Amino acid sequence: MAILEVDDLEAGYGEVQVLWGVGLRVEEGKLTTIIGANGAGKTTTLRAVSGLIRPFGGKLRLGGEDVSRLPAYARAQRGLVMVPEGRQLFANMTVLENLEMGAFSPRARHHRAANLERVFTLFPRLKERAGQKASTFSGGEQQMLAVGRGLMAEPVVLMIDELSLGLSPLLAQQLFATLGRLKDEGLTILLVEQNVHLSLALSDYAYVLAEGRVFTEGPAQDVAAHGEIRTAYLGL
């Protein structure tokens, strides 16, 4: 069952159109990934879906509800939660304060204690340094905190933009292992990721964007095995 449905999404910045009729289906409890070359429109897709930019056109449904006209905060309150590229943490706030900021909506506040324990179980380092300012963290620790803040928002769909960006291969593998654990727990994840190998290995379904359009889609293992896609669009 598709928990998130995107139809004919068109979006861009000012007069520059980036997306042209993008359609997506994100199945409940699955990990869906969007991959493609730089400039293909991956991040723009997540920004439009989350409401951070206003689309030029298209329809968006979450759990069957049309949320196309809702602002970003209202989408987040319904569980459409984004972990943005670059983490965008509150640098002068502590780990705990950053996590608490994730639980701002009424539905998330009801599960604050349970979600905090869940985050600390997934990322023990965050628990150890709960009183430390986010600005003092390494890039990998900041990414853990960004994902943890997203989980505090009680997501129905957790959207993650460039999980491994700027991280060492070891840290990237550790974070992908955490995503696998979350998927096994039944969390629905929509991922944009530059590390094609790791993302396709973990994903259930994949979309390949090229020049703002869906070039192809299918089960992740099929996309990974497609020679033309690997060469022309993924740079493999």
JOSULGI-V453085 format. One record per residue. RES is the residue in one letter. PSI is psi as a letter, one per 30 degrees, with the letter a starting at -180 (* if undefined). Layout:
res=RES psi=PSI
res=RES psi=PSI
//
This chain:
res=M psi=k
res=A psi=j
res=I psi=f
res=L psi=k
res=E psi=k
res=V psi=k
res=D psi=k
res=D psi=h
res=L psi=k
res=E psi=k
res=A psi=l
res=G psi=a
res=Y psi=j
res=G psi=b
res=E psi=g
res=V psi=j
res=Q psi=k
res=V psi=e
res=L psi=k
res=W psi=j
res=G psi=h
res=V psi=k
res=G psi=k
res=L psi=k
res=R psi=k
res=V psi=j
res=E psi=k
res=E psi=k
res=G psi=g
res=K psi=l
res=L psi=j
res=T psi=k
res=T psi=k
res=I psi=k
res=I psi=l
res=G psi=l
res=A psi=l
res=N psi=k
res=G psi=g
res=A psi=f
res=G psi=g
res=K psi=e
res=T psi=e
res=T psi=e
res=T psi=e
res=L psi=e
res=R psi=e
res=A psi=e
res=V psi=e
res=S psi=f
res=G psi=g
res=L psi=f
res=I psi=l
res=R psi=j
res=P psi=l
res=F psi=f
res=G psi=l
res=G psi=l
res=K psi=k
res=L psi=k
res=R psi=k
res=L psi=j
res=G psi=h
res=G psi=f
res=E psi=k
res=D psi=j
res=V psi=g
res=S psi=e
res=R psi=g
res=L psi=k
res=P psi=l
res=A psi=e
res=Y psi=e
res=A psi=e
res=R psi=e
res=A psi=e
res=Q psi=f
res=R psi=f
res=G psi=g
res=L psi=j
res=V psi=k
res=M psi=k
res=V psi=j
res=P psi=l
res=E psi=k
res=G psi=g
res=R psi=e
res=Q psi=h
res=L psi=l
res=F psi=j
res=A psi=e
res=N psi=g
res=M psi=l
res=T psi=l
res=V psi=e
res=L psi=e
res=E psi=e
res=N psi=e
res=L psi=e
res=E psi=e
res=M psi=f
res=G psi=f
res=A psi=h
res=F psi=f
res=S psi=l
res=P psi=e
res=R psi=e
res=A psi=e
res=R psi=e
res=H psi=f
res=H psi=g
res=R psi=e
res=A psi=e
res=A psi=e
res=N psi=e
res=L psi=e
res=E psi=e
res=R psi=e
res=V psi=e
res=F psi=f
res=T psi=e
res=L psi=e
res=F psi=i
res=P psi=f
res=R psi=e
res=L psi=e
res=K psi=e
res=E psi=e
res=R psi=h
res=A psi=f
res=G psi=g
res=Q psi=k
res=K psi=k
res=A psi=f
res=S psi=f
res=T psi=f
res=F psi=l
res=S psi=l
res=G psi=e
res=G psi=e
res=E psi=e
res=Q psi=e
res=Q psi=e
res=M psi=e
res=L psi=e
res=A psi=e
res=V psi=e
res=G psi=e
res=R psi=e
res=G psi=e
res=L psi=e
res=M psi=f
res=A psi=g
res=E psi=i
res=P psi=k
res=V psi=e
res=V psi=k
res=L psi=j
res=M psi=k
res=I psi=k
res=D psi=j
res=E psi=i
res=L psi=e
res=S psi=g
res=L psi=k
res=G psi=g
res=L psi=l
res=S psi=l
res=P psi=e
res=L psi=e
res=L psi=e
res=A psi=e
res=Q psi=e
res=Q psi=e
res=L psi=e
res=F psi=e
res=A psi=e
res=T psi=e
res=L psi=e
res=G psi=e
res=R psi=e
res=L psi=e
res=K psi=e
res=D psi=f
res=E psi=f
res=G psi=g
res=L psi=k
res=T psi=k
res=I psi=k
res=L psi=j
res=L psi=k
res=V psi=k
res=E psi=k
res=Q psi=f
res=N psi=j
res=V psi=e
res=H psi=e
res=L psi=e
res=S psi=e
res=L psi=e
res=A psi=e
res=L psi=f
res=S psi=l
res=D psi=e
res=Y psi=k
res=A psi=k
res=Y psi=k
res=V psi=j
res=L psi=k
res=A psi=k
res=E psi=h
res=G psi=g
res=R psi=l
res=V psi=j
res=F psi=e
res=T psi=l
res=E psi=l
res=G psi=l
res=P psi=k
res=A psi=e
res=Q psi=e
res=D psi=e
res=V psi=e
res=A psi=f
res=A psi=f
res=H psi=j
res=G psi=e
res=E psi=e
res=I psi=e
res=R psi=e
res=T psi=e
res=A psi=e
res=Y psi=f
res=L psi=f
res=G psi=h
res=L psi=*
//
